[in-house]
């Protein structure tokens, strides 16, 4: 049981944070806020997807950071 809880803890914390922000701010789940967050993270998400594909394929290239 401890191992399952340890694996689920990050997801449970994320859901708890989401619910807390939803309860405290009336602007959290608005279309404007969600589209702003999506727009601001799009560049990082595209890079992360590309790096994930490189790592999965086994061609790990550490020179990207430099």
Protein Blocks (a to p, Z undefined) as FASTA:
>chain_A
ZZmmmmmmmmmmmmmmmmmmmmmpmklmgmklmmmmmmmmmmmmmmmmmmmmmmmnopac
fklmZZ
